[in-house]
Amino acid sequence: MMGFFTAPRICIGPGAIEQLSSLGVRRALVVVDPAVAELGTDRRVREELLKDGAEVQVSRSVRIGPTLDSLDAGAQLAAEFLPDWIVAVGGGSTIDTAKGIWLRYARPDLGLAGLTPLTDLRLRDRARLVALPTTSGSGSEATWTAQFWNGAGRPVEIASRELIPDWALLDPTLPATMPPTVAVDSGMDALAHALEALASAWTTPFSDGLAREAVRTLTRRLPDALDHPDDVDLRGSLHSAATMAGLAVSNAQSGLVHALAHALGPRTRLAHGRLVAILLPWVLEFNFPAAREAYSSLGGVLGATSTQNAGAFADWFRRLNSRVGVPATLAAGGVDVQNLREEMTQWVPYVRGATSFGANPRIPSPQELESLVVRASG
Ligand SMILES: [Fe+2]
């Protein structure tokens, strides 16, 4: 099958933030997570932009788990300020919000919910996008999608190759301010991206290579994030691995873990990375018969005996979860699983309708899906 591979230009390493002053920015709309702004990161961003004489406006209207409504204030600011660059500074919700604001700004004539990947957006007629991730997980700095929820809690994904940022600046001094638990949840999200990309129906040799390297780094180094939270070299490794996983999943597509996570997100009130981490071993176990070859290729990283059967493979990731403090089940994570099961008829259609559901190596029947969720619920 014919495929594509698209990526932003990427600047890696301490000082990558300084690349901001070399982009020729004249009017920058900085979209920043308020929590990140409190740490002074947006001041560093502003200083870099001012070095080249840019005018700067800041939007702090980011919401974690962004809703379509949460784009209104930033889109209004963009329409008034007329930026030639959008600068996203934060985690996945922030970068997705910046993509949504960019789209609303460049194409106010289009509704987000009706877009398809084939819609000609011409975003760069109005502005370009540079992303500075401050967490090491979502990979949104490298992807062509953004996730939102509408007022009814239904997931809305926008997807266009045009949404891939022009630049991703991977400066490990930015995620160095992440609390260790956020580092773990984000890293587990990245690990899920890599594992889902590796077994995806749309995988290519390019996504495979990136996914494998991301799995190797994340499985070996993520537990250290709890013990050595100030190790900038470690944070740099995890930061690059998260973007590699983002590139892999953007180009190969995610799978059932993410189809479930996007449908269940607002219902569980868990952070995306935490929810993904809990679901991961259960989905890997289910997928194993259809993804044996892809998973077995990780034998050199996980140990050959850990990739021999579904139970051993899933247990390897259960042990990793236990080591980094991720609960084994949704119930143990504080989710009202009774409610989740009672409302299954409401959210299962969102799972089955997700693009990532169709790319999963094994498509569950309605009964298999219910059984999987029951087991993951605990
Ligand atoms: Fe994710």
Residues whose N, C-alpha, C, O or C-beta is under 5 A from the ligand:
A	BS01	LIG	D189
